[in-house]
């Protein structure tokens, strides 16, 4: 026996424009072979029919009686029908009936769960209702999905995951052209913005911007709520400006605020308006009145208490009335009592209370106040959303903690600095491009000195190793973060090829994403940024797997002291720290513990004056004749020698036994980057009539922006190629890029003659020296000489530029190019090694850019170069570089520091002081013959013996009771060693034997 159903529609005459109809179902029984299956089907069919009839009867009864119990029974039976008939012909109608019942229950009880369930049912129903059918018309009508969508749009903002999911479903029910889409977009944007405020998830912030953009497209000017939607988008953009520091967001927000006549919030980000005391008094009165309207139990009482406390604290700051401060503290405490753990604004109240306790400590000197203030800073940091570790409020709170701990000499200061450094690192990792990382860094006021302040704090706690780690982690973050995309994977490939491949693919995607980040379409740029952050998360997960491998525990993490000490492998590195708390130096030796060098008579104010004095005297010297003595400049260089470099030299010679002629690397920070340390000179005569030695007489100096940069350069030195040389000169730059440089062309011709033919020297000048032409030859050559105008952009350092024939070649152009064979660059332009003034102690300048792009060794300039006299230095330099080379010999970029040292000495009578000291060497390297010569013992004419140690450049004088011998070397290397060190050590050697 089997059952089949037949439907029959009966139509009736029209009544007042309505066409009533009746559908009858007839059930027919048939014989069949599978009696059990047929019986089961018949039972299910009968149950469906029975439950449907009961549900309709209960619903009809409810419509008459309005008894909620009848409605609940109807919902129950409609749900039973729906559960029993998946795939059944009546499945769509059963969804509709249950939806309709839930809508009536929502109308009765206004419980959000009912409308949420109705939303899900509507999403299932509509695909089952073909266009043009009766069921479709009633399902989408004002008592169906339209009502559900409108009901959801009227609900209060729910930022829970379930609430936001419901909003997304509602948006699906409102395709383009739907009258309710605008409101659905607005409500979803509000929900994700609220969740961002609670959790700090950057994707929520991006979505809270994306949806309002569409809202404005659907809401033309003249719409009653156009100004509200403008304001909402502006507010989200303002949040993102606070979070990422992108000035485009702030500018767009202000533009939108202006359109909505609501400028106050955005303009407050640009400057603080002066507050009139009378206005503050009026505000306090009004907020007292507001508090009386929010008695205990009122949900807004905590906010009202906090607002009144803020007003009282502001009046205290203006009038210094201690009663206001005490009342504010008590109000903050009352507000905290109402904001339990997990409250989205608890961190703000904790921060406010901490801010109020600090000035009270200054009045009363009660240690309890400062201890509580520091503890509240830490609690506020913990209370902040932690899903996104770079959340700006977390960084601001950590900075405040560090500053308060320093000022009040609290034991937690070092921990606070460490937290700041980690947060800055994580914050930078979420930025898409190098420029956006800088914008993010500059968004935090008073953060620039954090790395050196952190290091000085560690020094004061006698932890020199940690001081080195902190200053390295904090400085050069933009370079180190960018270099993580270029991390060498050779060792990883040998250990785990699969992880190396995955990381390479993610890095490639990140690099490709960076290339598409500068879209003029703001909405498209936002989508790219979201994709970039997801890739960052994937890379972090892969990196975590890699760190579990043996030997890779520090992969992509800030280096330890042991890692950083590799920078001193060929000679000590001196880190010079200029902090408001301490000015001193740390010497990182080849092995062993770091050494601290104090500058007892130097503080930050002295250094600022020294920088200013140097700038003044160098400008003044440019108007003097070459033969005139630069007396004032000599006085300044004497100060640098006596107060800064002499104490360092004493430690190098006395404690570390670093002998004369050795290589040292200077790593200056903050104001030290603006002082010509390498040119330190006593300008004094001893009693025997001889001149006192200056720094360049004692050691060969190079600079390095960071220790990591020096290590990376040395690692790249392992990949040597046959040098190819190009000289790029632009004597007639394009409009607005500077005046003509008359000596450039003759200088290029001179260099071309000096460079060995094996290097295949070429020249790019005149009309060929364009931006594109320069980039092309940079990629095809390993040695570069650049002679042109240079301009350091202190507002946007990545836009610092070299003047070309058509348009400038920017630092960003060079950084973004892959220059596979780069070895050495000589940049004889203005201001190539001047740093950035805004980011946290960053080293962003035209000399560091080529080094980051792969150049192992760079010579740059500190200020304007006079090309008519500087050419003498250039000529002397290249003569030293090629000295001793035979046919077929390769030029060696690791000789650059020595060659520059010798060149500046050789031209003292031709070139004035300021034009000799303008040149500096940046990057690594002991001379290449150090790779083959291990120990060389030589006899001089006095029959004394000396030992030459090429690995460090040291010459140890005898007499020594040893025969003359050479270990692990070649005769040509010996001859080169003798020729190079003949002038440097002022020794005469008469024989070499094996």
TAJOMO-V733922 format. One record per residue. N is the residue number from 0. SS is DSSP state (a for helix, b for strand, c for the rest). OMEGA is omega in whole degrees, 0 to 359 (999 if undefined). D_FIRST is the distance of its C-alpha to the first C-alpha in whole Angstrom. Layout:
BEGIN
{{N	SS	OMEGA	D_FIRST} {N	SS	OMEGA	D_FIRST}}
END
This chain:
BEGIN
{{0	c	174	0} {1	b	183	4} {2	b	171	7} {3	b	182	10} {4	b	178	14} {5	b	181	17} {6	b	177	20} {7	b	179	23} {8	b	178	27} {9	b	180	29} {10	b	181	33} {11	c	179	36} {12	c	180	39} {13	c	177	41} {14	b	179	43} {15	c	175	46} {16	c	179	45} {17	b	180	41} {18	c	181	38} {19	c	178	36} {20	b	181	32} {21	b	177	29} {22	b	179	25} {23	b	176	22} {24	b	177	19} {25	b	180	16} {26	b	183	12} {27	b	179	10} {28	b	180	6} {29	b	171	5} {30	c	177	4} {31	c	183	5} {32	c	184	8} {33	c	186	8} {34	a	183	6} {35	a	180	9} {36	a	181	9} {37	a	180	6} {38	a	179	7} {39	a	179	10} {40	a	182	10} {41	a	179	9} {42	a	179	12} {43	a	181	14} {44	a	180	14} {45	a	180	14} {46	a	178	17} {47	a	181	19} {48	a	182	18} {49	a	181	20} {50	a	179	23} {51	a	180	23} {52	a	180	24} {53	a	181	26} {54	a	179	28} {55	a	180	29} {56	a	180	30} {57	a	180	32} {58	a	178	34} {59	a	178	34} {60	a	179	36} {61	a	182	38} {62	a	178	39} {63	a	189	41} {64	a	186	42} {65	c	177	43} {66	c	186	42} {67	a	181	41} {68	a	179	39} {69	a	179	36} {70	a	179	37} {71	a	177	36} {72	a	179	33} {73	a	179	32} {74	a	182	33} {75	a	183	31} {76	a	174	28} {77	a	177	28} {78	a	178	29} {79	a	178	26} {80	a	182	23} {81	a	180	25} {82	a	186	25} {83	a	190	21} {84	c	171	21} {85	c	183	23} {86	c	180	22} {87	c	178	20} {88	c	181	21} {89	c	183	22} {90	a	179	24} {91	a	182	27} {92	a	178	27} {93	a	176	27} {94	a	182	30} {95	a	182	32} {96	a	179	31} {97	a	179	32} {98	a	182	35} {99	a	179	36} {100	a	179	35} {101	a	178	38} {102	a	179	40} {103	a	179	41} {104	a	177	41} {105	a	178	44} {106	a	182	45} {107	a	190	46} {108	a	181	47} {109	c	176	48} {110	c	187	47} {111	a	182	47} {112	a	181	44} {113	a	181	41} {114	a	175	43} {115	a	179	43} {116	a	178	39} {117	a	178	39} {118	a	180	41} {119	a	179	38} {120	a	178	35} {121	a	180	37} {122	a	178	38} {123	a	188	34} {124	a	189	33} {125	a	178	35} {126	c	181	34} {127	c	184	31} {128	c	181	32} {129	c	177	34} {130	c	177	37} {131	c	180	37} {132	c	179	34} {133	a	181	34} {134	a	178	32} {135	a	184	35} {136	a	181	38} {137	a	180	37} {138	a	181	36} {139	c	185	40} {140	c	186	41} {141	c	176	44} {142	c	180	41} {143	c	184	39} {144	a	178	41} {145	a	179	44} {146	a	180	44} {147	a	180	43} {148	a	179	46} {149	a	179	49} {150	a	179	48} {151	a	181	48} {152	a	180	51} {153	c	180	53} {154	c	175	52} {155	c	184	55} {156	c	177	56} {157	c	184	54} {158	c	176	55} {159	c	179	53} {160	a	180	51} {161	a	180	48} {162	a	180	50} {163	a	175	51} {164	a	179	47} {165	a	179	46} {166	a	180	49} {167	a	178	48} {168	a	178	44} {169	a	179	46} {170	a	176	48} {171	a	181	45} {172	c	182	44} {173	c	180	47} {174	c	178	48} {175	c	181	51} {176	c	179	51} {177	c	184	50} {178	c	184	52} {179	c	185	51} {180	a	182	52} {181	a	182	55} {182	a	179	55} {183	a	177	52} {184	a	181	55} {185	a	183	57} {186	a	177	55} {187	a	179	54} {188	a	179	58} {189	a	181	59} {190	a	182	56} {191	a	176	57} {192	a	178	61} {193	a	179	61} {194	a	176	59} {195	a	180	62} {196	a	182	64} {197	a	188	63} {198	a	181	62} {199	c	181	64} {200	c	188	62} {201	a	179	63} {202	a	176	60} {203	a	179	59} {204	a	179	63} {205	a	180	62} {206	a	179	59} {207	a	174	61} {208	a	183	63} {209	a	184	61} {210	a	177	58} {211	a	176	61} {212	a	178	63} {213	a	178	59} {214	a	181	60} {215	a	176	63} {216	a	181	62} {217	a	187	60} {218	c	185	62} {219	c	175	65} {220	c	184	69} {221	c	175	69} {222	c	186	65} {223	c	182	66} {224	c	182	65} {225	a	181	67} {226	a	178	69} {227	a	181	67} {228	a	174	65} {229	a	182	68} {230	a	181	69} {231	a	178	66} {232	a	179	66} {233	a	181	70} {234	a	179	69} {235	a	177	67} {236	a	177	70} {237	a	175	72} {238	a	183	70} {239	a	175	70} {240	a	177	74} {241	a	185	74} {242	a	189	72} {243	a	177	73} {244	c	180	76} {245	c	184	75} {246	a	177	78} {247	a	178	76} {248	a	180	73} {249	a	180	76} {250	a	179	77} {251	a	179	74} {252	a	180	74} {253	a	178	77} {254	a	179	76} {255	a	178	73} {256	a	179	75} {257	a	178	78} {258	a	180	75} {259	a	181	74} {260	c	180	77} {261	c	186	76} {262	c	197	79} {263	a	186	79} {264	a	182	77} {265	a	182	77} {266	a	177	81} {267	a	176	81} {268	a	181	80} {269	a	179	83} {270	c	177	86} {271	c	179	87} {272	c	176	88} {273	c	182	91} {274	c	177	90} {275	c	183	93} {276	a	180	93} {277	a	178	93} {278	a	179	90} {279	a	179	89} {280	a	179	90} {281	a	179	88} {282	a	180	85} {283	a	180	86} {284	a	181	86} {285	a	182	83} {286	a	171	81} {287	a	178	82} {288	a	179	81} {289	a	181	78} {290	a	178	78} {291	a	179	78} {292	c	179	75} {293	c	182	73} {294	c	177	74} {295	c	183	72} {296	c	178	68} {297	c	184	68} {298	c	181	66} {299	c	186	69} {300	a	182	72} {301	a	179	72} {302	a	181	72} {303	a	176	75} {304	a	182	77} {305	a	181	77} {306	a	178	78} {307	a	179	81} {308	a	179	82} {309	a	180	82} {310	a	179	84} {311	a	179	87} {312	a	177	87} {313	a	179	88} {314	a	176	91} {315	a	181	92} {316	a	180	92} {317	a	189	94} {318	a	179	96} {319	c	179	96} {320	c	186	96} {321	a	179	94} {322	a	178	93} {323	a	181	90} {324	a	179	89} {325	a	180	89} {326	a	179	87} {327	a	180	85} {328	a	180	84} {329	a	179	83} {330	a	177	81} {331	a	180	79} {332	a	178	79} {333	a	179	77} {334	a	179	75} {335	a	179	74} {336	a	182	73} {337	a	182	70} {338	c	183	69} {339	c	179	67} {340	c	183	66} {341	c	177	64} {342	c	187	65} {343	c	183	65} {344	c	183	69} {345	a	183	70} {346	a	181	72} {347	a	180	74} {348	a	175	75} {349	a	180	76} {350	a	180	78} {351	a	179	80} {352	a	177	81} {353	a	180	82} {354	a	180	84} {355	a	182	86} {356	a	182	87} {357	a	179	89} {358	a	177	91} {359	a	176	92} {360	a	180	93} {361	a	179	95} {362	a	190	97} {363	a	185	97} {364	c	175	96} {365	c	183	94} {366	a	180	92} {367	a	181	89} {368	a	183	88} {369	a	177	88} {370	a	179	86} {371	a	180	84} {372	a	179	84} {373	a	179	83} {374	a	179	80} {375	a	175	79} {376	a	180	79} {377	a	179	77} {378	a	179	75} {379	a	178	74} {380	a	179	74} {381	a	182	71} {382	a	180	69} {383	c	178	69} {384	c	184	66} {385	c	180	66} {386	c	176	63} {387	c	191	65} {388	c	180	68} {389	c	182	70} {390	c	189	70} {391	a	180	73} {392	a	178	73} {393	a	180	73} {394	a	180	76} {395	a	181	78} {396	a	178	78} {397	a	177	79} {398	a	180	82} {399	a	178	83} {400	a	181	82} {401	a	181	85} {402	a	180	87} {403	a	180	88} {404	a	177	88} {405	a	185	91} {406	a	184	93} {407	c	174	92} {408	c	181	93} {409	c	184	89} {410	c	184	88} {411	c	186	85} {412	a	183	86} {413	a	176	86} {414	a	179	82} {415	a	178	82} {416	a	179	83} {417	a	178	81} {418	a	177	78} {419	a	183	79} {420	a	180	80} {421	a	181	76} {422	a	177	75} {423	a	181	77} {424	a	180	75} {425	a	179	72} {426	a	179	72} {427	a	181	74} {428	a	180	71} {429	c	180	69} {430	c	190	71} {431	c	185	70} {432	c	179	74} {433	a	181	77} {434	a	181	78} {435	a	176	75} {436	a	179	76} {437	a	179	80} {438	a	178	79} {439	a	181	77} {440	a	183	80} {441	a	180	82} {442	c	184	80} {443	c	180	81} {444	c	176	84} {445	c	181	87} {446	c	188	85} {447	c	185	87} {448	c	185	89} {449	a	182	87} {450	a	181	87} {451	a	176	91} {452	a	178	91} {453	a	180	88} {454	a	180	90} {455	a	177	93} {456	a	179	91} {457	a	177	91} {458	a	182	94} {459	a	175	95} {460	c	174	93} {461	c	177	95} {462	c	185	92} {463	a	179	93} {464	a	181	90} {465	a	177	87} {466	a	178	90} {467	a	180	89} {468	a	183	86} {469	a	182	85} {470	a	178	88} {471	a	181	86} {472	a	183	82} {473	a	182	83} {474	c	175	86} {475	c	184	84} {476	a	182	81} {477	a	177	80} {478	a	185	81} {479	a	178	80} {480	a	179	76} {481	a	183	77} {482	a	179	78} {483	a	173	74} {484	a	184	73} {485	a	183	75} {486	c	178	75} {487	c	185	76} {488	c	185	73} {489	a	182	75} {490	a	180	75} {491	a	180	72} {492	a	180	71} {493	a	183	72} {494	a	183	71} {495	c	183	67} {496	a	183	67} {497	a	178	63} {498	a	178	64} {499	a	179	67} {500	a	180	65} {501	a	180	62} {502	a	179	65} {503	a	180	67} {504	a	179	64} {505	a	178	64} {506	a	178	68} {507	a	178	67} {508	a	178	64} {509	a	179	67} {510	a	179	70} {511	a	180	68} {512	a	177	66} {513	a	182	70} {514	a	181	71} {515	c	186	69} {516	c	187	69} {517	c	180	72} {518	c	177	70} {519	c	178	71} {520	c	185	68} {521	a	180	68} {522	a	178	64} {523	a	179	64} {524	a	178	66} {525	a	180	64} {526	a	178	61} {527	a	181	63} {528	a	178	65} {529	a	179	61} {530	a	181	61} {531	a	181	64} {532	a	176	63} {533	a	176	60} {534	a	177	62} {535	a	178	64} {536	a	178	62} {537	a	180	61} {538	a	178	64} {539	a	179	65} {540	a	178	62} {541	a	179	63} {542	a	179	67} {543	a	176	65} {544	a	182	64} {545	a	183	67} {546	a	176	69} {547	c	179	68} {548	c	178	69} {549	c	179	73} {550	c	183	75} {551	c	186	73} {552	c	181	73} {553	c	185	75} {554	c	180	73} {555	c	176	73} {556	c	176	75} {557	c	185	78} {558	c	175	81} {559	c	179	83} {560	a	180	87} {561	a	177	86} {562	a	185	85} {563	a	182	87} {564	a	176	90} {565	a	178	89} {566	a	182	91} {567	a	184	94} {568	c	182	94} {569	c	179	97} {570	c	186	99} {571	c	174	98} {572	b	182	96} {573	b	176	98} {574	b	181	95} {575	b	187	97} {576	b	177	96} {577	b	181	97} {578	c	177	95} {579	c	182	96} {580	c	184	97} {581	c	173	98} {582	b	183	100} {583	b	181	100} {584	b	173	99} {585	b	177	97} {586	b	176	98} {587	b	184	95} {588	c	179	97} {589	c	177	96} {590	c	177	95} {591	c	186	96} {592	c	175	95} {593	c	180	96} {594	b	179	99} {595	b	177	100} {596	b	181	103} {597	b	174	104} {598	c	191	105} {599	c	184	107} {600	c	183	109} {601	c	170	106} {602	c	185	103} {603	a	179	101} {604	a	178	103} {605	a	181	106} {606	a	178	103} {607	a	178	102} {608	a	179	106} {609	a	177	107} {610	a	180	104} {611	a	180	105} {612	a	178	109} {613	a	180	108} {614	a	180	106} {615	a	185	109} {616	a	177	112} {617	a	174	110} {618	a	180	110} {619	a	182	113} {620	a	181	114} {621	c	179	113} {622	c	182	116} {623	c	175	118} {624	c	183	120} {625	c	184	119} {626	c	180	122} {627	c	178	122} {628	c	179	121} {629	c	188	118} {630	a	182	119} {631	a	178	117} {632	a	177	114} {633	a	178	116} {634	a	180	116} {635	a	179	112} {636	a	175	112} {637	a	178	114} {638	a	179	112} {639	a	179	109} {640	a	186	111} {641	a	190	112} {642	a	187	110} {643	a	189	107} {644	a	179	107} {645	a	176	110} {646	a	178	108} {647	a	180	106} {648	a	179	108} {649	a	179	110} {650	a	180	106} {651	a	184	106} {652	a	185	109} {653	a	187	110} {654	a	186	107} {655	c	177	105} {656	c	177	107} {657	c	190	106} {658	c	180	109} {659	c	181	111} {660	c	181	109} {661	c	176	106} {662	b	171	103} {663	b	178	101} {664	b	179	98} {665	b	178	98} {666	b	184	95} {667	b	176	96} {668	c	173	94} {669	a	186	94} {670	a	179	98} {671	a	181	99} {672	a	181	97} {673	a	183	100} {674	c	182	103} {675	c	184	104} {676	a	184	104} {677	a	183	105} {678	a	181	108} {679	c	188	110} {680	c	180	113} {681	c	183	116} {682	c	178	119} {683	c	178	122} {684	b	180	125} {685	c	183	126} {686	c	181	129} {687	c	177	130} {688	c	178	129} {689	c	179	126} {690	b	173	123} {691	c	180	120} {692	c	174	117} {693	c	185	114} {694	a	182	110} {695	a	173	110} {696	a	187	113} {697	a	184	111} {698	c	173	108} {699	b	188	105} {700	b	167	103} {701	b	174	99} {702	b	170	97} {703	c	180	93} {704	c	176	91} {705	c	176	89} {706	a	180	89} {707	a	179	85} {708	a	179	87} {709	a	179	89} {710	a	180	87} {711	a	180	85} {712	a	180	88} {713	a	179	89} {714	a	179	86} {715	a	180	86} {716	c	179	89} {717	c	182	88} {718	c	182	86} {719	c	177	90} {720	c	176	90} {721	c	184	93} {722	c	169	94} {723	c	193	94} {724	b	172	96} {725	b	175	96} {726	b	180	98} {727	b	180	97} {728	b	177	99} {729	c	181	99} {730	c	182	103} {731	c	184	102} {732	c	181	98} {733	c	185	96} {734	c	176	97} {735	c	184	97} {736	c	177	97} {737	c	181	101} {738	c	181	104} {739	c	177	105} {740	c	191	106} {741	c	186	109} {742	c	187	109} {743	a	186	105} {744	a	179	106} {745	a	178	109} {746	a	179	107} {747	a	180	104} {748	a	179	107} {749	a	182	109} {750	a	180	106} {751	a	180	104} {752	a	183	108} {753	a	184	108} {754	c	181	104} {755	c	182	104} {756	a	181	103} {757	a	180	100} {758	a	179	98} {759	c	185	98} {760	c	176	99} {761	b	183	98} {762	b	173	99} {763	b	184	97} {764	c	177	99} {765	a	183	100} {766	a	180	97} {767	a	182	95} {768	c	177	95} {769	c	178	92} {770	a	181	89} {771	a	179	86} {772	a	179	89} {773	a	179	90} {774	a	181	86} {775	a	182	86} {776	a	175	89} {777	a	181	88} {778	a	186	85} {779	a	184	87} {780	c	181	90} {781	c	178	91} {782	b	184	94} {783	b	170	95} {784	b	184	98} {785	b	180	97} {786	b	183	100} {787	c	172	99} {788	c	174	99} {789	b	182	96} {790	b	176	95} {791	c	178	93} {792	c	185	91} {793	c	177	91} {794	c	179	88} {795	c	187	86} {796	a	180	87} {797	a	176	85} {798	a	172	86} {799	c	196	90} {800	b	172	91} {801	b	183	93} {802	c	177	95} {803	c	185	94} {804	c	183	95} {805	c	180	92} {806	c	187	90} {807	c	170	90} {808	b	187	89} {809	b	175	87} {810	a	180	86} {811	a	176	83} {812	a	184	83} {813	a	182	84} {814	a	186	82} {815	a	181	79} {816	c	173	80} {817	c	181	80} {818	c	195	83} {819	c	187	83} {820	c	186	86} {821	c	176	88} {822	c	189	91} {823	b	176	94} {824	b	175	95} {825	b	185	98} {826	b	180	97} {827	b	182	101} {828	c	183	100} {829	c	167	100} {830	c	181	98} {831	c	183	96} {832	c	175	96} {833	c	189	96} {834	c	181	93} {835	c	185	90} {836	c	191	91} {837	c	185	88} {838	c	186	85} {839	c	175	85} {840	c	180	88} {841	c	178	87} {842	c	183	89} {843	c	180	88} {844	c	187	91} {845	a	177	91} {846	a	180	93} {847	a	180	89} {848	a	177	87} {849	a	179	88} {850	a	179	88} {851	a	181	85} {852	c	175	84} {853	c	178	85} {854	c	185	89} {855	c	185	90} {856	b	185	94} {857	b	169	95} {858	b	180	98} {859	b	182	98} {860	b	183	100} {861	c	179	101} {862	c	187	102} {863	c	180	104} {864	c	173	105} {865	c	188	109} {866	a	181	108} {867	a	179	112} {868	a	182	113} {869	a	180	109} {870	a	177	109} {871	a	177	112} {872	a	181	109} {873	a	180	107} {874	a	180	109} {875	a	180	111} {876	a	184	107} {877	a	175	106} {878	a	177	109} {879	a	182	109} {880	a	184	105} {881	a	182	106} {882	c	178	109} {883	c	180	110} {884	c	175	107} {885	c	177	108} {886	c	180	106} {887	c	178	103} {888	c	179	102} {889	c	172	99} {890	c	187	100} {891	c	184	99} {892	a	181	97} {893	a	175	98} {894	a	190	102} {895	a	182	101} {896	a	178	102} {897	a	182	105} {898	a	179	106} {899	a	178	106} {900	a	181	108} {901	a	183	111} {902	a	181	110} {903	a	175	111} {904	a	186	114} {905	a	187	115} {906	c	183	115} {907	c	182	117} {908	c	183	120} {909	c	189	118} {910	c	179	115} {911	c	188	115} {912	a	185	114} {913	a	179	111} {914	a	172	110} {915	a	185	110} {916	c	180	108} {917	c	184	105} {918	b	175	104} {919	b	176	101} {920	b	180	99} {921	b	172	95} {922	b	198	93} {923	c	138	94} {924	c	161	96} {925	c	182	99} {926	c	188	100} {927	a	180	99} {928	a	175	101} {929	a	181	100} {930	a	180	97} {931	c	178	100} {932	c	177	103} {933	c	179	102} {934	b	179	106} {935	b	179	109} {936	b	188	113} {937	b	177	116} {938	b	177	119} {939	b	187	121} {940	c	178	125} {941	c	181	126} {942	c	172	124} {943	c	178	122} {944	b	173	118} {945	b	180	115} {946	b	177	112} {947	b	179	109} {948	b	185	106} {949	c	183	104} {950	c	179	100} {951	c	183	102} {952	c	185	105} {953	b	171	107} {954	b	182	111} {955	b	184	112} {956	b	181	116} {957	c	1	118} {958	c	179	121} {959	c	182	118} {960	c	181	120} {961	c	170	117} {962	c	180	118} {963	c	179	116} {964	c	179	113} {965	b	179	110} {966	b	173	106} {967	c	180	103} {968	c	180	105} {969	c	184	106} {970	a	179	109} {971	a	178	108} {972	a	179	106} {973	a	179	110} {974	a	179	111} {975	a	179	109} {976	a	181	109} {977	a	183	113} {978	a	181	113} {979	a	187	110} {980	a	178	112} {981	a	182	115} {982	a	187	115} {983	a	185	113} {984	a	181	115} {985	c	178	118} {986	c	177	119} {987	c	184	121} {988	b	185	120} {989	b	182	122} {990	b	175	120} {991	c	177	116} {992	c	179	116} {993	c	999	113}}
END
